[in-house]
Amino acid sequence: MAGVAGGNDFQWCFSQVKGAIDEDVAEADIISTVEFNNSGEFLATGDKGGRVVIFQHEQECKNRPHLRGEYNVYSTFQSHEPEFDYLKSLEIEEKINKIRWLPQQNSAHFLLSTNDKTIKLWKISERDKRAEGYNLKDEDGRLRDPFRITSLRVPVLMPMDLMVEASPRRVFANAHTYHINSISVNSDHQTYLSADDLRINLWHLEITDRSFNIVDIKPANMEELTEVITAAECQPNQCNVFVYSSSKGTIRLCDMRAAALCDRHTKFFEEPEDPSSRSFFSEIISSISDVKFSHSGRYMMTRDYLSVKVWDLNMENRPVETYQVHEYLRSKLCSLYENDCIFDKFECCWNGSDSAIMTGSYNNFFRMFDRNTRKDITLEASRESSKPRGTLKPRKVSTGGKRKKDEISVDSLDFNKKILHTAWHPKENVIAVAATNNLYIFQDKIN
């Protein structure tokens, strides 16, 4: 990756936008998760209405090689329905919290999707042939009178229009008392973990009726509860290692070889707090909303309210890199607390080579940081800048004093427009950014 800051060698440009332009957005249409598959050919989104939409990358045009292929709808299906827990008198939302793709083993694709309580394994497969010439039924499906069958026919496969089918292969239910915030597929491709506020479970993809509880931080007396689990992820190369982050801003690395119950961590990552900057909001803004291993497995990235930190797994006492996402909001924490924005959970992601990172902000802004040059850039996902192949102009926020021509003042930021979910293509400079009910796709400019 040449540089995120839009120098002469690298610029981001608009590619596509999905979703309606309506001012009144239906709650069910708000995108709640975005995920590329391992090859980048497919891109899945989940929304608050329990639907999963999968986009497939179309190949480049032969006669227009400067244009990359677009992502078009491949399959749409209802993954979860609203439910009611009669024992606890609780409504269980259909909102998709996370989607994780499994590595492809054959022509079909598999993904895990979860709402607050139930995880499902979906198979997405194509059908372009159908069997015709049955003996016991007619072409329209009606059963034939067995006494009228005088000869045997051999059914044949006939071509038909391509159909994409999504079918639920496994349902992993009744294992979480609290809301599921993370699922992560293990590198052995046979197991995965799921985490809620107080527990992490390890599942086998073939077994739905039991899981192993590997972390349990629930105190005997709930009044003594001081922290909750906010995110968890498996190490990409070692199937015995995983990390989980907490609302206190700490990350614990656990090794399943050490003990069956990983309540005792192997490593504990925490940055000492600067006493001079302590305030009423310190604990809230230090809560980690996302943790992601680098593809190499050497580093991990954590996102808290104001910053992104990169940690070396060999150094526990402080991060090796810290990037300020929107430091100008520090003076606005009081009003952000009053409108509940301070509890927003921003995600973060790596590019394919681990040389750059991306995360979201308010006003439909999203931030990119180049780890090599230490350059950073603020870009905006908006309909105004969505001209075909249009270059994205860097945005700047003025933090007081005289506002320059192209800057936007902190007071005019729209806190209802927020980029919580982003994804980066595993092999190319193509990014997907969820802005409320719209999915924006940007790519590097091919000169």
Disulfide bonds with the S-S distance in Angstrom:
none
